[in-house]
Amino acid sequence: MLKPARVWLQQQTDVWYSVLSQQHEDSIGGDSHPRRAQGSSSGPARISRAVPGGGLTINTLPDNMTRVVEDSGKYYTWRSFGPEDQRTRELWVDMSDVRHGQVRVHGILSNSYKQAVRVALSFDFPFYGHYLRQITIATGGFIFTGDITHRMLTTTQYIAPLMANFDPSYSKESTVQYLDNGEAFVVQWERVRLPGKESGGAFTFQAALYKTGTITFSYRDIPLSLDVMGSAEHPVKVGVSDAFMVTPPSPQSQDAQRRTIYEYHRVEIDTTKVTSYSAVEFTPLPTCLQHDSCELCLSSNQTSGCSWCNVLQRCSDGMDRHRQEWLDYTCSEESKNATCEDYSRVDSPTGSSIIPEIEEVTSLTPRQQGCGSNDKTKHHIFKTGNDVRTDSSTKTDGLANTGVIAGIAAALVLLLALILVALYINYHPTAASPLYLIQRRNNYWPSLKFQKQQPGYTEVEGEGHEKDSIVEAGPC
């Protein structure tokens, strides 16, 4: 279990959630809708991925690093729509329409308070340039997107259509449901209420994550103004956020190291625009992470501030979820003032990606050097870095390979011919050609005595003087 972690700047508003795995829900019948348990946040909960070591600290970036950029257009552009906009109705996903896919009413979340469950996606969802296959749905009106599950889910790495202190266990009408049709993943919090403000009305809203990376928030019933929804027990947020986790170097053992989460970007939507029958649409922008080559990384006009880390083969501005690797491999130092040609020169010793220098020189073979030959055969030398090779050696290698192949083929043909001749002599010993060979053998040839009873032959050493052929032939 996680140790209590220190939260800077947000100690008074961030709360703890119990995180259950999907397997835990399935083991107790996740789709059922059992009797409601008031205040069911207590009780055992299984953390799907605990943070090892000395714990977890959630912090803002120090002054010498890029601070959190709020509402910038670097990762997303977004538009809000009011009740009068046609787009508002288009963005709402009718969960009762079977054409959108099968809807699952989550039994755990629909009967719990301050609970969250990890759910697998059927597609790769791009979020801040990272591809996600799992998300965590929380009862408090938001989706947690972090890789490492901890209990302070409301701090960062979230998609929050309306993060607030909702308690679905209050009413039988309250549900948390979702659908996944391969193109979109939609979560709907339906008729959920706020503790202490139950008489204020029920909230119904949804978040949709599309395969393209688009995110939409749609609101059907918002009975209270967001200004009066806040409490010391739970923050109220609308927007998206992402962070990276790093492990600062420590002289202590690895088990004692404390991981720190730094939020590097946040989008906060104006809460006054969140009303009944309104919507917000986020459109993702290109990021450095999408470039898979040095040339695209450094020359693309769709992104800015990108650097190429050759050892990781990754394009980044250093502020993403791979921050730890970026630091471990000193990518900032490697990419400083470096060009793609510099990386190609290091990676390609034959100079395949570099225009080679060509100069003419006189080259002598060892035999020519010994004889003092005046042959002025010219060769080209290709220079690439510290490696030098001649084009004549390349051609010689090709000819040598051809000669080897031809020699092997000739040897195989000769061997096959010898085998055929031997078989012919074996089965036709009285024919003219075999007798001719046997009669004219040298005295050191062994005599071949053919036995009538055996199809093969046995070797018999010859006498000291030449004799006529010793052949016992059976009937033909």
LUMMAR-878311 format. One record per atom (N, C-alpha, C): residue in three letters; x, y, z. Coordinates in steps of 0.2 Angstrom, whole numbers, plus 5000, padded with zeros to 4 digits. Example, Ala and Ser with C-alpha at 12.3 -4.5 7.8 and 13.67 -1.06 7.14 Angstrom:
BEGIN
ALA506649725039 ALA506249785039 ALA506649845039 SER506449895035 SER506849955036 SER506450005039 
***
This chain:
BEGIN
MET500449945000 MET500050005000 MET500450065000 LEU500250124997 LEU500650184996 LEU500650215003 LYS501250245004 LYS501350285010 LYS501050355009 PRO500850385014 PRO500550455013 PRO501050495009 ALA500850535004 ALA501350575000 ALA501150645001 ARG501750685000 ARG501650755001 ARG501450784995 VAL500950824995 VAL500750864989 VAL500850934990 TRP501250964986 TRP501351034986 TRP500851084983 LEU500651134985 LEU500251184982 LEU499551164982 GLN499351104983 GLN498651084982 GLN498451034988 GLN498751044994 GLN498651004999 GLN497951005002 GLN497551065001 GLN496951075004 GLN496351044999 THR496551034993 THR495951014988 THR496050944985 ASP496650914985 ASP496650854982 ASP496450794987 VAL496150744984 VAL495850694989 VAL496150624986 TRP496050574990 TRP496250514989 TRP495650474986 TYR495850434981 TYR495350384978 TYR495650314979 SER495150264980 SER495350194980 SER495250174973 VAL495750134970 VAL495850114963 VAL495750044963 LEU495250014959 LEU495149944959 LEU495349924952 SER495549864951 SER495749834944 SER495049814941 GLN495149804935 GLN494549774931 GLN494449704933 GLN494949664935 GLN494849594937 GLN494449594943 HIS494549644948 HIS494249644954 HIS493449654953 GLU493349694948 GLU492649704947 GLU492249644944 ASP492649614939 ASP492349554936 ASP492249504941 SER492649494946 SER492549444950 SER491949444955 ILE491749504955 ILE491149514960 ILE490449534956 GLY490549524949 GLY489949544945 GLY489849614943 GLY490349644939 GLY490349714938 GLY489749744935 ASP489349704931 ASP488749734927 ASP488149734931 SER488149704937 SER487549694941 SER487449764944 HIS486849774947 HIS486649834950 HIS486449814957 PRO486849794962 PRO486649774968 PRO486349834973 ARG486149814979 ARG485849854983 ARG486449914985 ARG486149974985 ARG486650024986 ARG486950024993 ALA487550044994 ALA487850055001 ALA488050125002 GLN487750155006 GLN487850225008 GLN488550235010 GLY488950285007 GLY489650295009 GLY490050235009 SER490050205003 SER490450145002 SER491150155001 SER491450205002 SER492150225001 SER492650185005 SER492350165011 SER492750125016 SER492750055013 GLY493250015016 GLY493349945014 GLY493949935010 PRO494149865009 PRO494749855006 PRO494749874998 ALA495249894996 ALA495349904988 ALA495949884986 ARG496049864980 ARG496649834977 ARG496949884973 ILE497549914974 ILE497849954970 ILE498149924964 SER497949944958 SER498249904952 SER498949904951 ARG499249964952 ARG499949974951 ARG500250024956 ALA500549994961 ALA500750044967 ALA501450074965 VAL501550124967 VAL502250164966 VAL502750134971 PRO503250094969 PRO503750064973 PRO504150124976 GLY504550094981 GLY505050144984 GLY504750184990 GLY505050244991 GLY504950284996 GLY504250324996 GLY503950314990 GLY503250354990 GLY503250394984 LEU502750444984 LEU502650484978 LEU502550554980 THR502850604977 THR502750674978 THR502550704971 ILE501950744972 ILE501750784966 ILE501950854967 ASN502250884962 ASN502550944962 ASN502450984956 THR502551054956 THR502551094950 THR503351094948 LEU503451114942 LEU504051114939 LEU504451174943 PRO505151164944 PRO505551214947 PRO505651274942 ASP505951324945 ASP505951384941 ASP506451384935 ASN506951334935 ASN507351324930 ASN507151284924 MET506551264925 MET506251224920 MET505551254917 THR505351234911 THR504751264909 THR504151244914 ARG503851304916 ARG503251294921 ARG502651274917 VAL502151254921 VAL501551234918 VAL501251284914 VAL501051264908 VAL500751314903 VAL500051304903 GLU499651344905 GLU498951344906 GLU498651374900 ASP498151334897 ASP497751364891 ASP498151384885 SER498751354884 SER499051364878 SER498851324872 GLY498951344866 GLY498751304860 GLY499351264858 LYS499751234862 LYS500351194860 LYS500051124859 TYR499651094863 TYR499451024862 TYR498751024859 TYR498251064861 TYR497551064859 TYR497351134857 THR496851134853 THR496451184852 THR495751164854 TRP495351214856 TRP494651194858 TRP494151244857 ARG493551224857 ARG492951274856 ARG492451254861 SER492051304863 SER491451284867 SER490851304864 PHE490351264865 PHE489651274861 PHE489151284866 GLY488651324865 GLY488051334870 GLY487451304867 PRO486951314871 PRO486251274870 PRO486051294863 GLU486151344860 GLU485851364853 GLU486251334848 ASP486851304849 ASP487351284843 ASP487151214841 GLN487051204835 GLN486951134832 GLN487451084834 ARG488051114835 ARG488651064836 ARG488551034843 THR488251064848 THR488151044854 THR487650974854 ARG487150974850 ARG486750914849 ARG487150864845 GLU487550884840 GLU487950834837 GLU488450794841 LEU488750834846 LEU489250794850 LEU488950754856 TRP488350764857 TRP488050714862 TRP487950644860 VAL488150594863 VAL488150524861 VAL487550494865 ASP487050474861 ASP486450444865 ASP486650374866 MET486750364873 MET486950294875 MET486350244874 SER485750264873 SER485150214872 SER485150194865 ASP485550224860 ASP485550214853 ASP486050154852 VAL485750094850 VAL486150034850 VAL486650044844 ARG486550094839 ARG487050104834 ARG487750124836 HIS487750154842 HIS488350184845 HIS488750124848 GLY488450064850 GLY488850014853 GLY488549994859 GLN488749934862 GLN488449904868 GLN488649954874 VAL488249974878 VAL488350014884 VAL488449964890 ARG488849984894 ARG488949944900 ARG488849984906 VAL488449974910 VAL488350004917 VAL488749974922 HIS489250014924 HIS489749984929 HIS489449984936 GLY489449914938 GLY489149904945 GLY489549934950 ILE490249924950 ILE490649954956 ILE490550034956 LEU490650064951 LEU490650134951 LEU489950164952 SER489450134950 SER488750154951 SER488550144958 ASN488950114962 ASN488750104969 ASN489250124974 SER489750164972 SER490250184976 SER490350254977 TYR490750274981 TYR490950344982 TYR491750354983 LYS492050394979 LYS492750404978 LYS493050334976 GLN492850304971 GLN493150244969 GLN493350264961 ALA493850224959 ALA494050224952 ALA494250154950 VAL494150144943 VAL494250074940 VAL494650084934 ARG495150044933 ARG495450044926 ARG495150004921 VAL495050034915 VAL494749994910 VAL495149994903 ALA495149944900 ALA495549934894 ALA495149964888 LEU495550004883 LEU495250024877 LEU495349974872 SER494949984867 SER495049934861 SER495449964855 PHE495650024857 PHE496050064851 PHE496650104855 ASP497150124851 ASP497650174854 ASP497350244854 PHE497350274860 PHE497050334860 PHE497650384861 PRO497750434857 PRO498250484857 PRO498150534862 PHE498550544867 PHE498450594873 PHE499050634874 TYR499050694872 TYR499750734872 TYR500250704868 GLY500150664863 GLY500550634859 GLY500750564861 HIS500550544867 HIS500650474869 HIS500050434868 TYR500150364866 TYR499650324865 TYR499450284871 LEU498750284873 LEU498550254879 LEU498150194877 ARG498150134880 ARG497750084879 ARG497350064886 GLN497450104891 GLN497050094897 GLN496950164900 ILE496350174903 ILE496150234907 ILE495850214913 THR495750264918 THR495450244924 THR494850294925 ILE494250264926 ILE493650304927 ILE493550314934 ALA493350374936 ALA493250384943 ALA492550414944 THR492250394950 THR491550424952 THR491550494952 GLY492050534953 GLY492050604953 GLY492050644947 GLY491750614941 GLY491650644935 GLY492250664931 PHE492750614931 PHE493350624927 PHE493750564926 ILE494150564921 ILE494550504919 ILE495250514920 PHE495650464924 PHE496350474925 PHE496750434919 THR497250464917 THR497650444911 THR498350424913 GLY498550424919 GLY499250404921 GLY499350334920 ASP500050324919 ASP500250254918 ASP500350224925 ILE500550264930 ILE500650234937 ILE500050254941 THR499650204944 THR499050224948 THR499250234955 HIS499050294957 HIS499150314964 HIS498450344966 ARG498450364972 ARG497750384975 ARG497550454975 MET498050494972 MET497950564972 MET497750584964 LEU497250554962 LEU497050554955 LEU496850624952 THR496650664957 THR496350734955 THR496850784954 THR497450764955 THR498050814954 THR498150834947 THR498350784943 THR498550794936 THR498450734932 GLN498650734926 GLN498450674921 GLN497750654921 TYR497350704919 TYR496650684919 TYR496250714913 ILE495750684912 ILE495250714907 ILE494550724911 ALA494450784912 ALA493850804917 ALA493350844914 PRO492750814912 PRO492250854910 PRO491950894915 LEU491850864921 LEU491650894927 LEU491850864933 MET492450874936 MET492750844942 MET492450874948 ALA492150834952 ALA491850864958 ALA491650804963 ASN491450824968 ASN491350774974 ASN490650734973 PHE490550704967 PHE489950664966 PHE489950594970 ASP489350574972 ASP489250514975 ASP488750474972 PRO488950424967 PRO488450384963 PRO488050344968 SER488250324974 SER487950274978 SER487350304982 TYR487250374981 TYR486650404984 TYR486050384982 SER485950374975 SER485250364973 SER485350294968 LYS484750264968 LYS484750204963 LYS484750234956 GLU484550294955 GLU484550314948 GLU485250334945 SER485650344950 SER486350364948 SER486750304945 THR487050324939 THR487450264936 THR488150294933 VAL488650254932 VAL489250274928 VAL489250214923 GLN489150234917 GLN489150194911 GLN489650214906 TYR489850164902 TYR490250184896 TYR490150134890 LEU490350154884 LEU490350104878 LEU491050124875 ASP491250064871 ASP491850064867 ASP491650034860 ASN491650074855 ASN491450044848 ASN492050034843 GLY492650044846 GLY493250044842 GLY493450104839 GLU492950154838 GLU493150224836 GLU493050274841 ALA492650264846 ALA492650314852 ALA492450274858 PHE492750304864 PHE492550274870 PHE492250334874 VAL491650314876 VAL491150364879 VAL491050344886 VAL491150394891 VAL490950384898 VAL490350434900 GLN489850404903 GLN489350454905 GLN489150444912 TRP489150504916 TRP488950504923 TRP488250524923 GLU487750484925 GLU487050494924 GLU486750504931 ARG486450564931 ARG486050584937 ARG486350574944 VAL487050594944 VAL487450594950 VAL487350654954 ARG487450644961 ARG487250704965 ARG487850724969 LEU487850784972 LEU488350804977 LEU488150794984 PRO488650764988 PRO488450754995 PRO488350824998 GLY487850825002 GLY487650895006 GLY487250935001 LYS487250924995 LYS486850964990 LYS486350924986 GLU486150864989 GLU485750824985 GLU485150854982 SER484850904986 SER484250934984 SER484350984978 GLY484950994977 GLY485051044971 GLY484951014965 GLY484950944964 GLY484750914958 GLY485250864956 ALA485150824950 ALA485550774948 ALA485950804942 PHE486550784941 PHE487050804935 PHE487050744930 THR487050764924 THR487150714919 THR487550744913 PHE488150714912 PHE488650734907 PHE489050674905 GLN489450684900 GLN489850634897 GLN490550664894 ALA491050614893 ALA491650634890 ALA491750574885 ALA491950594879 ALA492050554873 ALA492750554871 LEU493150504870 LEU493850494868 LEU493850464861 TYR494050504856 TYR493950474849 TYR494650444847 LYS494650404842 LYS495250364840 LYS495750414837 THR495450474834 THR495850524831 THR496250564836 GLY496050564843 GLY496350604848 GLY495850664850 THR495350664846 THR494850724848 THR494550704855 ILE494450754859 ILE494050744866 ILE493450784866 THR492850764868 THR492250804868 THR491950794875 PHE491750854878 PHE491350854884 PHE490650884882 SER490150844885 SER489450864883 SER489050864890 TYR488650914890 TYR488250924897 TYR487550924895 ARG487150874898 ARG486450874898 ARG486050914903 ASP486250894910 ASP485950924915 ASP486450954920 ILE486451014921 ILE486951044926 ILE486551094930 PRO486251064936 PRO485751104939 PRO486051164944 LEU486651154945 LEU486951204949 LEU487551244946 SER487651304948 SER488251344945 SER488851304948 LEU489451304944 LEU490051274946 LEU490351314952 ASP490151374953 ASP490451414958 ASP490251394965 VAL489651364965 VAL489451344972 VAL489551264973 MET489851234968 MET489951164969 MET490651144973 GLY491051194974 GLY491751174977 GLY491651164984 SER492151124986 SER492151104994 SER492851084996 ALA492951085002 ALA493651065004 ALA493750995003 GLU493250955002 GLU493350885001 GLU493550864994 HIS493450904989 HIS493550884983 HIS493650944978 PRO494150944974 PRO494151004969 PRO493651004964 VAL493551054961 VAL493151064955 VAL493551084949 LYS493551044944 LYS493951054938 LYS493651034931 VAL493751074926 VAL493551064920 VAL494151074915 GLY494351014911 GLY494951024907 GLY495350964906 VAL495950964904 VAL496350914903 VAL497050934906 SER497450884908 SER498150894911 SER498550834910 ASP499250844909 ASP499650794909 ASP500350804913 ALA500650754914 ALA501250764918 ALA501750704917 PHE502350714919 PHE502850654918 PHE503150644925 MET503350584926 MET503650554932 MET504450544932 VAL504750574936 VAL505550564936 VAL505750544943 THR506250504943 THR506650484950 THR507250524951 PRO507250574955 PRO507850614956 PRO508450564958 PRO509050584956 PRO509650544959 PRO509650544966 SER509850484970 SER509850484977 SER510450444979 PRO510850464984 PRO511450424986 PRO511150364990 GLN510550354992 GLN510250304995 GLN510050244990 SER509850194993 SER509650134988 SER509050154984 GLN508950114979 GLN508450124974 GLN507750114977 ASP507750074982 ASP507050064985 ASP506850124990 ALA507350164991 ALA507150224996 ALA507050284991 GLN507150274985 GLN507050334981 GLN506250354980 ARG506150424980 ARG505450444979 ARG505350474972 ARG504850444969 ARG504650474963 ARG504250534963 THR504350584958 THR504050644958 THR503650654952 ILE503050674952 ILE502650694946 ILE502650764945 TYR502850784939 TYR502850854937 TYR502350864932 GLU501850914933 GLU501350934928 GLU501650984924 TYR501650964917 TYR501951004912 TYR501451044908 HIS500851024908 HIS500351064904 HIS499651054907 ARG499251104906 ARG498551104909 ARG498151144905 VAL497551124903 VAL497051164900 VAL496451164905 GLU496251224906 GLU495651244911 GLU495151284907 ILE494551254907 ILE493951284903 ILE493651324908 ASP493451384905 ASP493051434909 ASP492351404912 THR492351394918 THR491751354921 THR491051394920 THR491051454918 THR490451494917 THR490151464910 LYS490551434906 LYS490251404900 LYS489951334901 VAL490051304907 VAL489851244908 VAL489051244910 THR488651234906 THR487951244908 THR487551184905 SER486951174906 SER486551124903 SER486451134895 TYR486551084892 TYR486551084884 TYR487051124882 SER487651114884 SER488251144882 SER488851094880 ALA489351114877 ALA489851064875 ALA490551094874 VAL491051054874 VAL491751074873 VAL492051024868 GLU492451044863 GLU492751004859 GLU493551024858 PHE493950974860 PHE494650974860 PHE494950944853 THR495350974850 THR495650954844 THR496350944845 PRO496650884844 PRO497450884846 PRO497850914840 LEU498350944842 LEU498850974838 LEU499450924837 PRO499850934831 PRO500450884831 PRO500950904836 THR501250844838 THR501750854844 THR502450824841 CYS502950844845 CYS503650814843 CYS503650734842 LEU503250704847 LEU503350634847 LEU503050594841 GLN502750634837 GLN502450594831 GLN502950594825 HIS503550624826 HIS504050624821 HIS504550564822 ASP504550524817 ASP504950464818 ASP505650464814 SER505850524812 SER506550524809 SER506850594811 CYS507450594810 CYS507850664812 CYS507650714807 GLU507550704801 GLU507350754796 GLU506750784798 LEU506250744799 LEU505550774801 LEU505550804807 CYS505950784812 CYS505950814819 CYS506250884818 LEU506750894815 LEU507050964815 LEU506851004809 SER506450984804 SER506251024799 SER505551034798 SER505151004802 SER504451004801 SER504151074804 ASN503751104800 ASN503451164801 ASN502851164805 GLN502651094807 GLN502051084811 GLN502151094818 THR502751084820 THR502951084827 THR503551124828 SER503751144834 SER504251194836 SER504651164842 GLY505251184843 GLY505651164849 GLY505851094850 CYS505751054844 CYS505950984844 CYS506650974844 SER506950924847 SER507550894847 SER507550824845 TRP508150804842 TRP508150734840 TRP508650694845 CYS508450644848 CYS508950604852 CYS509050544849 ASN509650544846 ASN509850484842 ASN509950424845 VAL510150424851 VAL510250354855 VAL509550324856 LEU509050364857 LEU508350344858 LEU507950334852 GLN508250364847 GLN507850374840 GLN507150404842 ARG507150464845 ARG506550494847 ARG506550564846 CYS506050594844 CYS505950664844 CYS505550694849 SER505750744853 SER505450774859 SER505750844860 ASP505350874864 ASP505550944867 ASP505750934874 GLY505750874876 GLY506050854883 GLY505450864888 MET504850884886 MET504350884891 MET503750844889 ASP503850774891 ASP503350724890 ASP503450674894 ARG503050624894 ARG503050564899 ARG503750524898 HIS504150534893 HIS504750504893 HIS505350544895 ARG505150594900 ARG505650634902 ARG506250604906 GLN506050544910 GLN506550514913 GLN507150484909 GLU506950454903 GLU507350424898 GLU507750484895 TRP507450544894 TRP507750594891 TRP508350624895 LEU508250614902 LEU508750634906 LEU509350584907 ASP509050524907 ASP509550464909 ASP510050464903 TYR509850474897 TYR510250474891 TYR510550534889 THR510550584893 THR510750654892 THR510650674885 CYS509950674883 CYS509750694876 CYS509850764875 SER509750804880 SER509850874879 SER510550894877 GLU511050864880 GLU511750884878 GLU511850854871 GLU511650794870 GLU511750764863 GLU511450804857 SER510850824858 SER510550864853 SER510750934852 LYS511150964857 LYS511351034856 LYS511751044850 ASN511551084846 ASN511951104840 ASN512051054835 ALA511750994836 ALA511850934831 ALA511350944825 THR511650914820 THR511250904814 THR511150834812 CYS510650824808 CYS510550754805 CYS511150724802 GLU511550764798 GLU512150744795 GLU512650714800 ASP512650754806 ASP513150724811 ASP512950654814 TYR512250644814 TYR512050574817 TYR512150524811 SER512050544805 SER512150494800 SER512850474799 ARG513350524800 ARG514050514799 ARG514250464805 VAL513950464811 VAL514150424816 VAL513850354815 ASP513150354813 ASP512850284812 ASP513050244806 SER513250284800 SER513350244794 SER514150244792 PRO514550194794 PRO515250194793 PRO515350194785 THR514950164781 THR515050164774 THR514850224771 GLY514550274774 GLY514450334771 GLY513850334766 SER513350284767 SER512850284762 SER512450344762 SER512350374768 SER511950434768 SER512350504767 ILE512950494765 ILE513350554764 ILE513650554757 ILE513750614754 ILE514050614748 ILE514750604748 PRO515050554745 PRO515750534747 PRO516250584743 GLU516850594746 GLU517350624742 GLU517650574738 ILE517850594731 ILE518150554727 ILE518850584724 GLU519350544724 GLU519950564722 GLU520350514718 GLU520750524713 GLU521050474709 GLU521750464712 VAL521950404713 VAL522650384716 VAL522850324712 THR523550314712 THR523750254709 THR523850194714 SER523550134713 SER523550084717 SER523950024714 LEU524349994718 LEU524749934716 LEU524649874720 THR524549814717 THR524449754720 THR525149734723 PRO525149694728 PRO525749674731 PRO526249644726 ARG526049604721 ARG526449584716 ARG526749634712 GLN526349684710 GLN526649744706 GLN527149784710 GLN527049784716 GLN527549824720 GLN528149784720 GLY528149724721 GLY528849684721 GLY529149684714 CYS528849684709 CYS529149684702 CYS529249754700 GLY529049804703 GLY529149874701 GLY528749894695 SER528149864694 SER527749874688 SER527549944687 ASN527549964681 ASN527350034679 ASN526550034677 ASP526249984679 ASP525449984678 ASP525150044682 LYS524850084678 LYS524550144681 LYS523750144682 THR523550084684 THR522850074685 THR522550114690 LYS522050154689 LYS521750204693 LYS521150174697 HIS521150194703 HIS520550174708 HIS520250234711 HIS519650224713 HIS519350284716 HIS519250264724 ILE519450304728 ILE519350294735 ILE518850334738 PHE518350304742 PHE517750334745 PHE517950354752 LYS517950414754 LYS518150434761 LYS517550444765 THR517450414770 THR516850434775 THR517150434782 GLY517150494785 GLY517450494792 GLY518150464792 ASN518250414796 ASN518950384797 ASN519050324793 ASP518450304789 ASP518450244785 ASP518650254778 VAL519050214775 VAL519250224768 VAL519150154764 ARG518850154759 ARG518750094755 ARG518850114747 THR519050064743 THR519050084736 THR518550044732 ASP518350084727 ASP517750054723 ASP518049984719 SER518649984718 SER518949924714 SER518849864719 SER518949874726 SER518849814730 SER518149794730 THR517649844730 THR516949824729 THR516849774723 LYS517149804717 LYS516949764711 LYS517349694712 THR517949694715 THR518249624716 THR517849574720 ASP517549604726 ASP517149564730 ASP516649534726 GLY516249574722 GLY515749544718 GLY515949494713 LEU516549504710 LEU516749454705 LEU516949384709 ALA517249394715 ALA517449344719 ALA516849304721 ASN516349334723 ASN515749294725 ASN515449264719 THR515449294713 THR515249254707 THR515649194706 GLY516349204706 GLY516749144705 GLY516649084710 VAL516549104716 VAL516449054721 VAL515749014720 ILE515249044718 ILE514649014716 ILE514748974710 ALA515048994705 ALA515148954699 ALA515548894700 GLY516148894705 GLY516548844707 GLY516148784710 ILE515648814715 ILE515248764719 ILE514848724714 ALA514548764709 ALA514048734704 ALA514448674700 ALA515048694698 ALA515448644694 ALA515648584698 ALA515848594704 ALA515948534708 ALA515348494709 LEU514848524710 LEU514248484711 LEU514048444705 VAL514148474699 VAL513948434693 VAL514448384692 LEU515148394693 LEU515648344692 LEU515448284697 LEU515348294703 LEU515148244708 LEU514548204706 LEU514048234703 LEU513448204701 LEU513648154695 ALA514048174691 ALA514348134685 ALA514648074687 LEU515148084692 LEU515448024695 LEU515047974698 ILE514548004702 ILE514047954705 ILE513647914700 LEU513447944694 LEU513047914689 LEU513547864686 VAL514147874684 VAL514647824681 VAL514747764686 ALA514847784692 ALA514947724697 ALA514247674697 LEU513747714697 LEU513047674697 LEU513047634691 TYR513247664685 TYR513147624679 TYR513647564679 ILE514247574681 ILE514747514681 ILE514447464686 ASN514147484692 ASN513947434696 ASN513347394694 TYR512947414690 TYR512347384688 TYR512447354681 HIS512947374677 HIS513147344670 HIS513847334670 PRO514147284674 PRO514847264674 PRO515047234667 THR514647204663 THR514847174657 THR514847214651 ALA514647274652 ALA514547324646 ALA515247344644 ALA515347364638 ALA515947384635 ALA516347434639 SER516047484641 SER516447534644 SER516747514651 PRO516347484655 PRO516647454662 PRO517147414661 LEU517147364656 LEU517647314655 LEU518247344652 TYR518147404648 TYR518747434646 TYR519147474651 LEU518747494656 LEU519147534662 LEU519447484666 ILE519147424667 ILE519447374672 ILE520047344669 GLN520047324662 GLN520647294659 GLN521247344658 ARG521147404659 ARG521647454658 ARG521847484664 ARG521647454670 ARG521847484676 ARG522547484677 ASN522847524681 ASN523547514683 ASN523647464689 ASN524247444690 ASN524347384694 ASN524147404702 TYR524147474703 TYR523947494710 TYR523247494711 TRP522847484705 TRP522147484706 TRP521847424710 PRO521447434715 PRO521147374718 PRO520647334713 SER520747264713 SER520247234709 SER519547234712 LEU519047234708 LEU518347234710 LEU518047174708 LYS517947134713 LYS517647064712 LYS516947074713 PHE516547054708 PHE515847064708 PHE515546994710 GLN515146994715 GLN514846934718 GLN514146934715 LYS513946864713 LYS513346854711 LYS512746864716 GLN512946854722 GLN512446854727 GLN512346924730 GLN512746974728 GLN512747044731 GLN512747094726 PRO512247144727 PRO512247194722 PRO512847244722 GLY513147244728 GLY513747294728 GLY514347254727 TYR514947284729 TYR515547254728 TYR515947264734 THR516447214734 THR516947224740 THR517647234737 GLU518047264740 GLU518747284738 GLU519247224739 VAL519647204734 VAL520147154734 VAL520747184732 GLU521347184736 GLU521947204734 GLU522247164729 GLY522547194724 GLY522947164718 GLY523547124720 GLU523747084716 GLU524447044717 GLU524947094715 GLY525647064716 GLY526147104714 GLY526347114707 HIS526047074702 HIS526147084695 HIS525447094692 GLU525447124686 GLU524847134682 GLU524547074680 LYS523847074681 LYS523547014679 LYS522947034675 ASP522646984671 ASP522046994667 ASP521547014672 SER520947034670 SER520447054674 SER520146994678 ILE520047004684 ILE519746954688 ILE519046974689 VAL518646944685 VAL517846964685 VAL517446894685 GLU517046894690 GLU516546834690 GLU515846864689 ALA515646854683 ALA515046894681 ALA514446844681 GLY513946864683 GLY513346824684 GLY512946824677 PRO512446794676 PRO512046794670 PRO511746864669 CYS511746884663 CYS511446944662 CYS510746944662 
***
